[in-house]
């Protein structure tokens, strides 16, 4: 007599030593294997064709090696993908750009190299993109500025270079931009913060120049501004005195001039 399985909202093998899981694939919406002890390549993907209804996939914090199999692109209902903190390498698969329902993509702390695929700019529902702690090179695709739902962009600790697309500063929902420890040059997008939602900016240890954007405190939500080890010029924007929530400010090792704006001493930094 065949077994009847209930619909599972979640299947988790986190913090386990499991290597094999058997469950009816059409009755699961979330699969989590994070914080396990798996190693070698992601051989589990061989069965992913059957798991087409998965919406959340968490397999980060394992000892996976090799590359991300292109079969992940078959999970057309996937909204959340976390394969962070493993030992994966090679280029980022451009096929992930076919996961058009994805709203969060975490691939940080691996060994990925090559460029950020332009195909990722097709992820119009994407709210979080974290590619930090890899070996990515090249530039930020200009088309990334078309991801209007994006709230969090983190590319820290890579080998990225070139200028930061000015369109990034016009994203209507962006509240966090983390780009430290790369080789970016040119000026920061001058409209950063003009959406009134900006919370955190860290672009330290790059080669950025020019003025600090004047709208960072528009909306008075900014609490972290980290700009050290660059070549910023001009004066500190007087608008920073409006950042009453600002608790972290680091601007050393730049070429700033002028005077400290009046009222700066009243901030909680």
Secondary structure, DSSP 4 states (H G I P E B T S, - for coil): ----PPPBS-EE-TT---------GGGBSEEE-TT---EES-GGGGGGGG-TT--EEE--SSEE-S---GGGGG-TT--EEE--SS--EEEPPGGGGG-TT--EEE--SSEEEEPPPGGGGG-TT--EEE--SSEE-S---GGGGG-TT--EEE--SS--EEEPPGGGGG-TT--EEE--SSEEEEEPPTTTTTTS---EEE--SSEEEEPPPTTTTTTS---EEE--SSEE-SPPPGGGGG-TT--EEE--SS---S-PPTTGGGS--
